[in-house]
């Protein structure tokens, strides 16, 4: 449930970071640095493999080991299954001319890279090729079977030995059928990054896989079926597989990228390859290097950039720092490189005044020591120094910090060339605002007290933060803001007024009237989903500030008549976590983005919800999966746990199948129609033989337990308004032509947040 905007602010440390456009007199900064694009190619496929090896190991691999596979088209599948082993061993993959011929390029590469041992995989494992190895290079191991499937099993065995494990916690299965080898290529970086084997399946599925491959699928292993393999029959496995597949090869590669991200959840590097069958060889050697550098693999369609790939690149703009294009101009023409570079480039940042709100209660406090302030990255600091107190009819301004601290902090902030705009805070409940409309003298006295406090602090303006005011307080708020703005402007000081996402008549905030008096109206849409509502017993987990919700709030303010240049969009730089057990909701907490970025709790994969434009994951101890449950609207704690699990699984499934994420299911503890639909959607993918659609019976409970274990789901559901989410909202404000943005809170933001801000807005002085 969406709740009032002040709820999530209670108890948070720090304050708001606001950006205000300063007008056309401020020169715009230069274009933010674009991602570096490097072509990695050779005159032949063997030379391209060498070029990739030199990129990964400029001084040669420390292991002095290389993996050799045949470079002939018929044998390329051997290289696909070898990527995880090469990554674990720290060895490049090099291509021979054929199963019987090493080739001069690869022979020279072994010498140039300082290779002392090689592993021969698949067709390359034969005596004729061994005899052609340069002096001093010996064969460490031969991994080959009678078929591509048994060769994959042999490689899996070597990977297990290299990792020192008897079984794998998860495996990836791709199609071994001709025409589908690109699926294994899409899986390469993700499998190599996690040290998972890539097994090959025939069209017959599990029943057709040789015993040597089945041996590496333990009863507890998660099985990810990539691409075409997701449609193969795995009924004999005894548990659901997790399909990862898009509608075509390009979307399948993107689906793998989305559900197997690096731990940070953000790709800083991309490998771009031609996804056409005739050019797949170019990217074969890139898997281990991509895995080692946390790199995503994206595929282009020869001389064109698929729409799905272009959308992925635009979404990654501002985050990606380097791109490696594998293959020469014949494989990926210069026009495609220009198109992908353009998709990754952000517009120039807008000129603006950056106002940092925080506690500022002492000279060594968090807010004063924040890098944004130390590096003069802000124009004005807005300390949380004043609160409205007293009784109805006699409101007073109370300081939150001593006057001596205010003076010392003001001097320190001014010494950095930064202004000071303190905040006057009040949360509705004591009825201080309502009587003001009927008492001009009370307004005059309050304005005099406020302006006096601002002047005594040596401040340059004020933020009026009166939260959760009901519609009945509208006239009083309008009158107070008008009088306060007039008084501050007479002193050449500024006034910013905060407001929630729902304007009058849903609240007291007549946005257009307030914006006409004040310099700026700061719109604060967060938190969208709260830690203690709709009830303390049953809150709903969801984004701190989803992009659709923020866009809706902006549209409401603009439709109410607020000029875009006077509207600021509030953005959150923190996360929220809800804990669910079989006893239901177990409490929640708000955590700063910097804390979440550094946390070390065990967690599931970090998923980016493209619909909400926010990051989510689960953390803590493993989730407990409820047993069978019958439908019914009465509250049951175990149903809450079921609903929380279904939400995470539904998002993962949508990303894995390249579909739009579904609407979040309310965790209200009632097994009504919405929960039945969510259970039916789960059954369609993971329990297709369920007898009763929408009924959480024993078979569906077992399937959910298997999927939860495979995905590593845990008790805490976390949504994080991280730097990627912030960048989305910052760009939204810029596209709408708003006066700027605000960030809750200084000291909570991560380094990535500060980088995102600098890419979209540039502070004036």
N, C-alpha and C positions, 0 to 999 in steps of 0.2 A: 504494500500500500504506500502511496505517495503521501508524505506528511509535511508538516510545517517546516520552513527552512531553518528555523532556529534550533531545532532539536539536535541536529548533528553538531552544532557549534558548541553546545554545552559541554564543558569539561575538556575541550581541545586546548592544547598548548600553542601559543603563538598568536597569529592574527591573519590578516588578509594581505595579499599582495595585489595591488591594483595598478592597472595601466590606463592612462588617460591620454588621448591624442592631444597634442599641443598646438595643432594648427599648421598652416602651410609654411610658416616661417622656419620650421625645423627641417634641416636637410635630411633626406632619407639616407640610410646606410647603404653600402654597396650590396650587391646580390650575395646572399649567403653562399658559402662554398658548396659547390655541387659534389656529388660522389665522383671519386676518381675512377675512370673507366680504362681498363687495360686489356688489350687483345693478347691472348696467349695462343700462339699457333706456330706450326712448322710447315715445311713444304710437303710432308707426308704425315700419315697418322702416327708413325713411329716418332717422327720429329716433334709432333705436337705433344705426345706423351712425355718426351724429354723436356719440352718447355714447361709443362706442368710440374715435373719433378724439380726442375731448377727453381721454379717459383716457390714450391713448398720447402725445398732444402737447398738454399743458395750455396752452402758449403758442403753439400752432400749429407745424406742421412747419418745421424750419429750411430745408428744401428749397423751401418755398412751393409745393409741388407736390401734386396729388391725382390719384387714379385714379378715373374715373367709369365705372360700369357700370349697365346697366338693372336696376331693381328688380323688374321683372315676373318671375313664376315661370319663364316660358319662356326667359328670358335669364340666369338666375342662374349657369349654368355658366361664363359669362364671368368672373364674379368669382372663381370657384374657381381658374381658371388664372392669374389676375392677381396672386394673393397674393405669390409669390416676387418678382415685378418690383416691386411696391409696397414690399416689405421692403428690397430693395437700394437703391431710390431714396429711401427715407425718406419715403414718401408714404402717407397714409391712403386707404382705399377708401370711397368714398361712393356711395350708390345714388340714381339718378334715378327719377322716377315711372314713366317708360316710355321706350322708345327715342326718342320724339319730344317728351317733356316733362321739363324739368329738375326742376320742382317747387319750391315756396316753401321747404321745409325745407332742401333741398340748396343752393339759391341763397343762402340766409342763411348756411349753414354755410361756403360758400366765402369769404364776406366775413369771418365771425367768425374763421376759422382763418388768415386772411391769405394765402389761396391766390392765386398769380399765374399759374400754368400748370396745365393739366390734360392727362391722357392719357385718351383715349376708347377703351374696349375693347368689342369685339363690337357688339351692336345699338345701343349708345350713340353709335357713330361715324356720325352723320348730320348734315346741314346744319341741320335744323330745331332740333335740340337746341343746336348751337353758337350759334345766334342768340340763345338765351336766357341765355347766360353773363353774369354781372354785369360791369359796366365794369371794365377793367383785368385781366380774366382771359382768357388766350389759350390756344389749343390747341397743345400741344407736339407731340403725336403721335397718330395714329389707328391702332389695331391691330384689324383685323377681317378676317374671311374669309367665304366663302360659307356655311360650315358651322361648327359648334362645333369641329370637328377642325382646320380650317384657321385658325380664330381662335387656337386653342391654339398652332399652329405660329408664327403671327405674334408672339404674346406671347413665345414661346421665343426668337425672333430678337432682340426688343428686350431681353430679359434677357441674352443673350449680349453684345450691344453694351454694355449698362450695366456688365457685369462685365469687359469687355475681353478676351473669349475667343473663339476660333474654334469650339471644341467644348466640350461639358460632360464632366466625368469621370463623371457619373452622371445619370440621369434617373428621374423617377417617372412611371409610367403608371397611370392610373385608367380605369375604364369610362366611356365617353361615352354609354352607353345609358340611357334613362329608367328611373328606379327605383334607379339605382346611383350617383347623383351624390354621395351621402353619402360614398362612398369617397374622392372627391377632397377633400372637406371634411376628412376624417381626415388626409389627407396634407399639407394646407396648412401647418401650423406647422413640420413637419419639413422640407418642401421649401423653405419660405421661410427657415428658419434656415440651411440649407446652400447657398442660392442655386441650387437645382436646379429645372429646369422641370417643370411637370406637363403631360404629354401625355395625350391622350384616345384610347382605343382602342374601336373597334366590336367587336361580338361575334365578328367574323371574325378579330380579333387583328391580328397583324403585317401580314398580307396586305391587310387592309382599311384600314390607316392610310394617309393620303395621303402623297405623297412629301415634302410640306413638313414633316410631322412626322418621318418617317423620317430626314430630312436631319440632325436634331439628335441622332440616336442613332449615335454614332461607333463604329467597330469595337472601341474600347477602353472604351466607356462601360458602367458597371454599370446594369442595368435593373431597377428595383424595380417589381413589378406589385402594386398595392394593391387589396385587396378582390376584387371579381368579376373584375377583369382578370387575376388570378393563374390563373384557369381558362381563359383564352382561349388559342388556339394561337399560339405564337411560334416555330414551327419554322423559319420562313424567316430568323430573326434570326441563326442560325448559332452560338448560344451560349446557355447557360441564363439564364433570367430568375430573379430572386429574389422569390418570392411572399411578400407580407405580408398575411395575411388571417386573421380569426377566423371563428367559426361564424355570427356575425351582425354587424351594423354597429357595435354597442357594443363587441364584442370586437375588431373590426378596428381601431377607434380606439385601443384599449389596446395592441394588437400594434405599431402604429406608434410609440406612446409608448415602448415597451420597447426596440425595436431602433434608434431614432433619438433617444437621450437627449442632453441637453446634455453638454459635455465632462466636467463634474464627475460625471456619472452620476446626479445627484440633482436632482429637480424641486423648486424652492422655490415655484413658482406653478402654479395650475391655471386653465384656462378651462373652464367647464361650460356645455354647450349642450344644447338639446333635439334628440335625434337623429331625431325623426319628420319625415317629408318636408315637412309643412305648416309646420314651424318652422325648417328649415335656414337660411333667410335670416338669422335672427338672428345666427348665428355667422360669416357670410361675411366681415364686415369685421374679425374678430378675428384672422385668420391672421397678418398682418404684425406686429401688436403682440405676439401670443403668441411668434412667432419671435424678436423683438427682446429679449424678457425671459426666454428659456429656459423657456417655459411649456408644460405638457402640455395637450392637449385631451381631455376626457372627455365622453361623451355620456350623457344620461339619457333614459329612455323616458317623456316627458311627465310625468305625475304620479307616476311610480315610479322608484326607483333600482334598476337592474339588479343582480343578484347579483354579476356580474363587475366592475362598476364599484365597488360597495361594497367588494369584496375589494381592489381596487387602491387605494382610498382608505385602508382600514385599514392596508395595507402602507406607505403614505406618511405615516401619522400620525407626528408629531414632526419631519418633514422639511419639509412644506409650510407656508409662512408666509402666503400670500395666495391667495384664490380669487375669481375674477371670474365671476359668474353672468350670462350674456348672455341677455336677454329678460325680459319682464314676468311677472307672476303667472299670466297666462293660459297662458304657455308653460312656465314652471317654477314650480309652486306653492310657497308657503312651507314646506309639509311636506317637500318634497324638499330644500330648503336645510337644514332642521333635521336631516334624515337624513344628509346629506353632512357637515355640521359635526360631528355626533356620531361619524361614522366616522373623522374626522381628529383626534379629541381623545383624548389619552392619559389614563390614570387618574392621580390625584395621586401624586407621588413618595413612596416609602417613607422613613421615618426610618432613618438608618444612620450608622455610623462609617466614614469614608473613609480608608483607609490607603494611602499612596503609597510604593512601593518603588522605589529607584533607587540609583545609585552613591554619591552624596553624598561624594565624595572630596576636595572642597575647597569653599571658600566661594563660588566663582564657577562651580561646576560646573553642568551642564545640569539635573540633578535638583533642585538647590536653587533654581534660577531658573525652574523650570516654573511657568506661570500658575496651575495648580491649587494649588500651595503658596503662591505669592505672594498670591493672592486668598483665602487661608485657606479653600480649598475642600476641604481634607482634615483629618482628625482626627489621624492618626498617620503619620509617615514611617518607612519601614523600609529603612535603608541596607544595601547589600551589603558588610558590613564584616568578616565573619569566615568562615573556612573550616576544615574539619576536616582535619587532617593527622596525621603521625606514622606509626606502624607498628601492625600487628595486636597487640592486647594493650596498646598504649601510645599511644592517640589523644591528640592535643593540639589546642588551639584557636589558630589563627594569625590575626593581624589582617591585613586587606587594606589598611588605611590606618593612618597613625601615630596614636597616642593624642591628640596635640595637635589633629589635624584632627578626630577624633571629638568632642572636647570643644567645639571651636569651632562645628562644624556643629550639635551638640546644642543649644548655647546659642542659635544663630540660629533653629533650628526651634522651640524652646520659646518664644522671644520672639514667635512668631506664634500662640501658643496651640495648637501642634500637638505631639503626643506623638512619641516615637522608639522604634521596634521594629526593631532591626537583625536581619539575616539571617545564619544560620549555614549555609553551603553545603558540599555534598559530593556527588560523583558516584561511583557504585559502580565498583569496579575494583581498588582496593588492599586490599580485605578488612578495612577498619577496623571495620565494624559487626558482622560475624558473631560474633566471639569474646565480645561484651559479655554475651550471655545466660548464659555460663558463668563470668563474672567480675564479681560484684557490686562488688568493690573498684574495678574499672576504670570501671564506671558511676558510682560515687560520685565518683571523681576527675574524670571528665569533666563531670559535673553541676556540681561545685564550680568547675571552670575556666570553664564557660559562664556560670554565674550571676555569677562574679566579673568576667568581661569585660563582661557587660551592666551590672552596677552601676558599673564603672569608667567606662563610657561615659555614665553618667547616663541610661540608657535606661529605658523604661517597659514593655518586653516583649521578645519574641523571636519570630522566624519560623524554624522548623527546616525546612531545605530539603535533605533527603537524597534524592538522585535515583537512579532506576533500580535500586533494591535488589531482588535476586532473592527468590523465595519463602523460601529457606533463612534469610534474615535477619529473618523475621517476629518471632520471639521476642525477638531482641535489640532490634529497633526498638520493640516494645511496651514492653519493660522500660525502655528509655532515655526514651521519651516520658512514661511514668508517673512516673519519678523526677524528670525535669526539670520537668514540670508541677507536681508537689508543691512543689519548691523555689522555683519562680518565684511560685506562688500565695502561698506563705508570705511573700514579699516584696511582695505586692500588685502583681505583674506578670503580664502575659498571655502565653499561648503559642499560636501558630498553627503547624500542621503541614501541609506540602504533600504531595499524593499524586497519582498518575497516574490515567488513566481506567479502568484495569483493576485492580480490587481483588484481594486474596488469594482463591484460590490462584494467580492469574496473576502476582502480584507479592508483595512483602513487606507491602503496605499493607492491613492488616485495618482497614478504614475505621471501623467502629463502635467498635472498641476504642480506636483512636487518638482519635476524636472524644470518647469518654467521658473521656479524660484531659485533652486539650487544650481550649482555649476554642473553637477553630474548626479544621475540616479544609478546607484550600484545594485544591479539585479543579482540576487543570490539564490539560485535554484536548488542548491544542495542542502541536505541529502535527499535524494529522490526516494531511496529506500532507507528506512531507519532501523536503529538498534532496539527500539522499544515500542514499536507500533506495527500493526494496528492495535495490538494489546501487548502487554509485557509477556504474556504467555505465548503469543503467536505472532512475532514479527516476520516480515518477509525479507529474505536476502535478495539483493539486487544491486545494480550499479549505484555508486555514490552520486554520480551525475551523468546519466546516459545522454548521448548526443541528441536523440529525439526529444527527450524531456527538456533539455536546455533550449533546443530550437523552438519548442512550443512556448516556453516562457518568454523568449525574445520576441516571438511573433505577437504574443499577447500584449507586451509592453508597447511594441511599435503600433499595434492596432489601437491601443488606448490613446495614442497621440504623442508618445515620447519621440522627440527628434533623434535619429540614430546617433548623431554626434554627441548627444548628452547621455547616452546609455552605455553603461559598462556591464559586461557579462562576468558574473562571478564564477570562478572555477575552483575546484577542490584539489588539493595536493596531498590527499590522505586516502587511506583505505578503511574499510569496515569488515569485521569478521563476526560471523554468527556460528555458535557451536550447537550441533544437533547430535543427540544420542537416541537410543530406543526409548528414553524417558522424555523425548521431545526437545524443545529449545532449552539450551543450557546457559544462555547469556551471550553477550556480545561486547565488542570493544572497538574503538577507533584507533588507528595506528597511522603515524606519519609515513609519507612515501619514502623518506630516507630510511626509516626503520624497516619497512617492508623490503626495500632493496637489499638490505644487509642481513635479513633474518636467515636463520639456519635450521628452522624446523623442517622435518620431513614434509614434502608436499607432492601433490600430483603435478602433472604437466601444466604449465602456465598457458592459458588459452586466451586469445584475443577475440572478443565478441564483436564482429564487424557491424552488427545492427546497433549495439549500444555504444560502440567505440570505447570500450573499457576492458581491462584485464581482469581475469578471475582465475582462481585456483583453489584447491582444498589443502589444508595443512593440519599438522598435529598427529594424533594417533589414528590408526586405521578406522574407517567408518564401520559401524555395526549395521548389517543389513537385516531388516525385519523379516520375520517369517510370513506365511500367507495371511492376507487380510481380506475381509469381506467388505464390499461397499457399504457406506452408511455415512450420514452427514454429521453424526455426533463426533465430538472432539476425541481424538485418540493420539497420544504422544508418538506411537510407532508410525502413524500415518504422516506426521510431520517429518520424521526421518525419511520415510519413503519419498515424500514430495521433494525434499532437499536433494536426495540422490538422483531422482528423475530429472531434475533441472540440469544438473551437471552432465549427466549422460546424454540428455537431449542436445545440449550445446555441442559436446564432443562429436556426437553423431552427425549433426548438421555440418560442422566444419569438415569432418572426415568424408562426407558425401557431397561436399561443395554445394550445400543448400543454405537457404536463409535460416538463421536460428529462429526457433519458435518463441512465442511469448512466454515469459516466466510464469511458472505455476505457483500460485499462492501456497505458502506453507501454513495453512490454517488448521491442519489436523483433521479436516473433514474429507471423507472419501466420497466426493460428489461427482457430478458429470465431468468437470474439468480434469479431475484426477483419473477418472476412467479413461478419458481420451489420451492422457499422457501415458497410462499403462498400455493402452492399445498401440500407441506409436512405438513404445519400447518393444512390445511383442512382435511387431511387424519386422523388426530388424534382427532381434536377438532371440526370440522365442516364437518363430513362425508357425509352429505346430500346436500352439496353445489352443485348447478347446473352447475357452470362453474369452472372447475379445474384451479387454478392459478389466478383466478380473485377475487380481493378483493372487494366483493360486500357487501350489507347491512348485510346479515347473518354472513359472515366471520368477518366483523367489530364488530358485537355484540359478537361473540365468542372470538375474541382477547381481547375485553374490559373485558369480564368476566375472561379470563385466566390471563390477566395483573393484575387485581384486586386480584385474588386468590393468585398469586405469590408475590404480593406486589411490583410490578415493579415501578421503580422511574426514574427520569430524568437523573441522572448521571450514566453513564456506567463506572465502575471502573475495571481495571485489576491491580493486585497487585503481584509483584515479592517478595512474602513473604518468610519466612524461609523455608517453605516446597518446594517452587519453587527453592530456593537457594540450598537446600540439593540435589535436583535432578541434578542440574548443577554441583555442587561440586563433586558428585559421577561420573557424566559423565566424568569430567576431569581426575579423578583418574583412571577410567576404561580404558581410552585412553592412559594412561601413560604420560600425559602432564606434563610440568614442574611446573604447578600450576594453580591458578585461580586469578582473580581480581574482586573486588567488588566496585561498585559505590553506596554508598559512605560512608565514615566514618562519623558517626553522624546521618546518615539516617537509619542505620540498626537497627532492633529490637533485643530484648534480644534473641528471638528464632533464629535469624540469627547467633548470636555469638555462640550459642550452636551447631548449624548445622556445623559451620566452625570447631569447636573443635572436632567434631565427625569424620571428614574426613581428616583434615590436622592437624599436630602438629608442632608448631613453633620451630625452632632451636635457639640457643643462641650463 
